[in-house]
Amino acid sequence: ANKLKVRILGIDTPEVAHFNAGKFEGQPFGKEATVLARDIIRRADKIKYLSAGLDKYGRTLAYVLADDRLLPIAMLENGFAYETITRYGNNGLPDIAEDVLAAAQAFRGRRRDFEDPHDFRHREWEEEKEERELRKDMRLKRTPMDKSLIRFDDGDTFDYKGKTFRIAGMD
C-alpha cells in the first residue's frame, strides 16, 4: 500500500526524538501531541486535505480536516502547537490561514510550556552540534563482544557473560 506523507500546514507541534535519523532529543509534549493528532484522525469518519504542493522532503503540504474541522485548530485548542502562518505564509489558501491565525489568537493562553519547535530544531538539531556529538560518541570506549555469547531477554535487554545490558533509548 502506498502511504502519503503529509506535512500539516498552519502549525508546528513539539518535536519527538527521531532515533533513526540521529535526533535523540525531543521536546516536552511531543509524544502527547503525536498521540492527540493520531487520535483525532483515527476517530474521524472522514478525512480531507487541501494540498499546497510538496516540501523539500517530498511530503505533501496540506491543510488537514477531520470531520470538516481543521486539524491545526484542534491542535491549537489543545495547546499542542504554534501557528506557522506568520513565519511561512498562507500557502495560497488565505481563508484557511486566517481561520488558523484566529484560532492561534483565541487559544494562545492554552499553549503548554514548550519552546517554539522551529527554534528548538535550529538549536538542538543543527549540523554542527550533531557533528560534535558524533565525534564525542566515537571517542567513547567500546567493548568488543562475541555475538555467540549474547542472550536476548527481550528486544531491549540482553545478557553477556553474566552481565545484563539494557539498550538505551528504546523499550
Phi, psi and chi 1 to 4 in degrees:
 res  aa     phi    psi   chi1   chi2   chi3   chi4
   1 ALA       -  134.1      -      -      -      -
   2 ASN   -78.3  136.0  -69.7  -22.1      -      -
   3 LYS  -107.5  137.3  -70.8 -174.6  176.8 -176.8
   4 LEU   -95.5  120.0  177.9   67.2      -      -
   5 LYS   -92.1  121.1  -68.4 -171.5  176.8 -162.3
   6 VAL  -118.2  133.5  175.6      -      -      -
   7 ARG  -101.1  114.1  170.0   67.9  172.0  103.4
   8 ILE   -72.3  123.9  -61.9  168.5      -      -
   9 LEU   -79.3  154.6  -70.5  174.6      -      -
  10 GLY    95.6  -20.2      -      -      -      -
  11 ILE  -141.2  161.6   57.1  168.2      -      -
  12 ASP  -133.9  124.8 -156.4   -4.7      -      -
  13 THR  -105.6  163.1   59.5      -      -      -
  14 PRO   -58.7  142.7   -0.8    0.9      -      -
  15 GLU   -75.2  147.7  -68.7  -67.6  -18.5      -
  16 VAL  -109.1  158.6  -65.0      -      -      -
  17 ALA   -64.7  143.1      -      -      -      -
  18 HIS  -121.8   81.9  -61.2  -79.8      -      -
  19 PHE   -59.5  -38.4  -64.1  107.0      -      -
  20 ASN   -66.3  -19.3   59.4  -16.5      -      -
  21 ALA  -103.3    7.0      -      -      -      -
  22 GLY    76.7   18.5      -      -      -      -
  23 LYS  -103.2   94.1  -46.5  -92.7 -168.4 -120.0
  24 PHE   -91.0   -8.8  -58.4  112.0      -      -
  25 GLU  -103.7  129.2  -61.6  -68.4  -34.0      -
  26 GLY  -114.1 -175.5      -      -      -      -
  27 GLN  -114.3  157.5  -71.5 -175.7  -94.0      -
  28 PRO   -57.0  140.9  -20.8   29.7      -      -
  29 PHE    73.4    4.9  -54.9  107.0      -      -
  30 GLY   -63.0  -47.6      -      -      -      -
  31 LYS   -66.5  -40.1  -70.6  178.9 -176.1  176.0
  32 GLU   -64.2  -39.4  -66.0   88.4  -18.6      -
  33 ALA   -64.3  -40.7      -      -      -      -
  34 THR   -62.5  -46.1  -60.5      -      -      -
  35 VAL   -61.8  -44.0  167.4      -      -      -
  36 LEU   -62.6  -48.3  176.3   62.7      -      -
  37 ALA   -60.3  -45.2      -      -      -      -
  38 ARG   -62.7  -39.8  -73.9 -179.9  179.5  164.1
  39 ASP   -65.3  -42.7 -168.7   46.6      -      -
  40 ILE   -60.3  -44.5  -70.5  169.1      -      -
  41 ILE   -68.4  -42.8  -71.3  170.7      -      -
  42 ARG   -64.8  -36.6  -76.5 -174.5 -176.9  131.2
  43 ARG   -77.2  -19.7  -76.3 -168.7  -31.7 -118.8
  44 ALA   -69.8  142.7      -      -      -      -
  45 ASP   -78.3  -28.3  -68.3  -36.6      -      -
  46 LYS  -144.2  136.5  113.3 -179.7  123.4  166.6
  47 ILE  -118.8  133.3  -58.8  -65.7      -      -
  48 LYS  -131.2  157.0  -68.0 -169.2  -70.6 -172.6
  49 TYR  -142.3  149.5   68.1   94.2      -      -
  50 LEU  -113.4  107.5  -57.0  169.1      -      -
  51 SER   -78.9  144.8  177.6      -      -      -
  52 ALA  -126.3   27.1      -      -      -      -
  53 GLY   104.1 -160.0      -      -      -      -
  54 LEU  -117.7  151.1  -60.9  175.6      -      -
  55 ASP   -94.1 -177.9   70.1    4.9      -      -
  56 LYS   -67.5  -13.3   65.4 -177.7  179.8 -179.8
  57 TYR   -97.2    3.7  -56.2  106.8      -      -
  58 GLY    83.6    9.5      -      -      -      -
  59 ARG   -84.0  148.8  -61.7  175.3  -63.0 -170.2
  60 THR   -75.7  125.4  -62.3      -      -      -
  61 LEU   -86.0  122.7  -64.3  167.3      -      -
  62 ALA  -155.2  147.8      -      -      -      -
  63 TYR   -84.8  128.6  -76.7  104.3      -      -
  64 VAL  -107.1  134.9  175.1      -      -      -
  65 LEU  -118.7  131.6  -65.6   97.4      -      -
  66 ALA  -113.0  117.2      -      -      -      -
  67 ASP    50.4   47.0  -69.5  -27.2      -      -
  68 ASP    66.1   14.4  -64.0  -39.0      -      -
  69 ARG  -114.5  132.2 -177.7  162.0 -168.5 -118.4
  70 LEU   -63.8  124.9  -79.3  166.1      -      -
  71 LEU   -59.2  -39.9 -178.9   58.8      -      -
  72 PRO   -57.3  -36.4  -25.7   33.9      -      -
  73 ILE   -68.2  -40.9  -68.8  175.9      -      -
  74 ALA   -62.6  -39.4      -      -      -      -
  75 MET   -69.1  -38.5  -62.6  -57.9  -71.4      -
  76 LEU   -65.6  -43.5  -71.6  161.9      -      -
  77 GLU   -59.7  -35.2 -179.6  179.0   22.0      -
  78 ASN   -89.2    2.6  -76.7  -80.2      -      -
  79 GLY    81.2   18.6      -      -      -      -
  80 PHE  -110.2   26.9  -72.2  117.7      -      -
  81 ALA  -157.6  155.4      -      -      -      -
  82 TYR  -107.9  145.0  -82.0   75.8      -      -
  83 GLU   -78.0  149.6   63.4   83.4   10.0      -
  84 THR  -117.0    1.0   59.8      -      -      -
  85 ILE   -66.8  -39.8  -65.6  156.6      -      -
  86 THR   -58.5  -37.6  -56.9      -      -      -
  87 ARG   -83.7  -40.7 -179.7  175.5  -81.1  134.4
  88 TYR  -113.0   -7.7  -59.9  113.9      -      -
  89 GLY    93.0 -176.4      -      -      -      -
  90 ASN   -95.1    0.7   65.5   23.4      -      -
  91 ASN    54.4   31.9  -68.9  -74.6      -      -
  92 GLY    79.4    9.4      -      -      -      -
  93 LEU  -127.4   71.7  -62.0  162.7      -      -
  94 PRO   -63.5  -35.7   21.7  -31.0      -      -
  95 ASP   -65.4  -43.5  -66.5  -18.9      -      -
  96 ILE   -67.7  -42.0  -67.7  173.6      -      -
  97 ALA   -59.2  -40.4      -      -      -      -
  98 GLU   -62.5  -38.7  -75.9  -59.9  -40.4      -
  99 ASP   -63.2  -41.5  -69.4  -15.9      -      -
 100 VAL   -66.8  -43.2  172.6      -      -      -
 101 LEU   -61.3  -41.1  -76.0  170.8      -      -
 102 ALA   -63.6  -40.4      -      -      -      -
 103 ALA   -66.3  -39.4      -      -      -      -
 104 ALA   -61.0  -40.4      -      -      -      -
 105 GLN   -67.8  -46.4 -177.7   66.5   25.6      -
 106 ALA   -64.9  -36.4      -      -      -      -
 107 PHE  -104.6   12.9  -59.3  127.3      -      -
 108 ARG   -53.7  -39.0 -172.8  175.8   58.0 -145.7
 109 GLY   -72.1  -10.0      -      -      -      -
 110 ARG   -91.8  -10.4  -65.7 -171.7 -174.1 -177.3
 111 ARG   -62.1  134.0 -173.3  175.2  -20.9  137.5
 112 ARG   -72.4  167.0  -65.1  158.3 -162.1  -93.6
 113 ASP   -84.0   88.3 -171.5   18.2      -      -
 114 PHE  -145.2  150.4   62.9   94.1      -      -
 115 GLU   -67.6  149.0  177.6 -178.0   13.6      -
 116 ASP   -51.9  122.1 -176.4  -30.8      -      -
 117 PRO   -56.3  -32.7  -26.3   35.6      -      -
 118 HIS   -59.5  -47.9  174.8  -91.5      -      -
 119 ASP   -66.4  -40.5  -62.8  -20.1      -      -
 120 PHE   -58.2  -48.6  173.5   85.0      -      -
 121 ARG   -59.7  -43.8  -75.7 -171.3  -60.8  -85.5
 122 HIS   -69.3  -30.3  -72.8  -78.4      -      -
 123 ARG   -82.5  -48.6 -177.0  175.8   49.4   74.2
 124 GLU   -86.8  -30.5  -75.4  -63.8  -38.4      -
 125 TRP  -111.3   16.6  -66.7   -6.7      -      -
 126 GLU   -62.8  147.9   67.4  171.4  -20.2      -
 127 GLU   -59.8  -39.0  -73.7 -174.7   38.0      -
 128 GLU   -63.7  -41.1  -67.0   81.7   14.5      -
 129 LYS   -65.2  -43.3 -179.8  178.3 -179.4 -175.2
 130 GLU   -62.2  -39.7  -70.5 -178.7    6.7      -
 131 GLU   -63.5  -43.3  -74.7  -67.3  -35.6      -
 132 ARG   -61.1  -43.9  -74.2 -169.1  -52.7  -88.0
 133 GLU   -66.2  -37.9  -71.0  177.1   -1.0      -
 134 LEU   -65.5  -44.9  178.1   61.0      -      -
 135 ARG   -60.7  -42.1  -75.9 -167.4  -58.6  -85.6
 136 LYS   -62.0  -44.6 -179.5  179.7  165.3 -173.9
 137 ASP   -63.4  -39.1 -178.7   65.8      -      -
 138 MET   -68.2  -19.6  -65.3  -54.2  -70.8      -
 139 ARG   -82.4  -11.4  -71.5 -168.5  -60.3  -93.9
 140 LEU   -67.8  147.3  -66.3  174.5      -      -
 141 LYS   -66.3  134.3 -177.7 -178.5  174.5 -165.7
 142 ARG  -107.1  145.6  -55.3  -74.7 -164.9 -117.6
 143 THR  -112.6  110.2  -56.1      -      -      -
 144 PRO   -66.2  141.2    2.0    1.2      -      -
 145 MET  -127.7  142.3  -66.2 -177.4  170.6      -
 146 ASP   -83.7  110.2  177.5   -9.9      -      -
 147 LYS   -63.1  -20.9   68.3  179.7  179.4  179.7
 148 SER   -70.2  -15.1   68.5      -      -      -
 149 LEU   -98.4   -0.3  -59.7  175.5      -      -
 150 ILE   -84.2  130.0  -64.3  173.0      -      -
 151 ARG  -124.1  112.8  -57.3  -72.8  177.9 -106.2
 152 PHE   -77.8  134.7  -83.3   90.6      -      -
 153 ASP   -88.3  -46.6 -180.0   39.2      -      -
 154 ASP  -151.7 -164.9   59.4   23.3      -      -
 155 GLY   -68.7  -16.6      -      -      -      -
 156 ASP  -127.4    8.6   63.7    0.8      -      -
 157 THR  -136.0  134.5  -51.4      -      -      -
 158 PHE  -144.4  160.0   64.4   91.3      -      -
 159 ASP  -108.4  141.6  -69.9  -44.7      -      -
 160 TYR  -144.5  115.8 -179.5   74.2      -      -
 161 LYS    51.5   44.9  -67.1 -174.1  174.5 -179.7
 162 GLY    83.0   -1.6      -      -      -      -
 163 LYS  -109.5  143.0  -71.1 -173.7  177.3  179.0
 164 THR   -98.8  133.6  -59.2      -      -      -
 165 PHE  -120.5  137.9  -66.7   84.3      -      -
 166 ARG  -116.0  128.9  175.0  104.5 -163.9 -111.2
 167 ILE   -77.0  120.7  -60.0  171.0      -      -
 168 ALA   -70.3  146.9      -      -      -      -
 169 GLY    85.1    6.6      -      -      -      -
 170 MET  -145.2  160.0   55.8 -173.2  -61.9      -
 171 ASP  -137.1      - -169.7   11.6      -      -
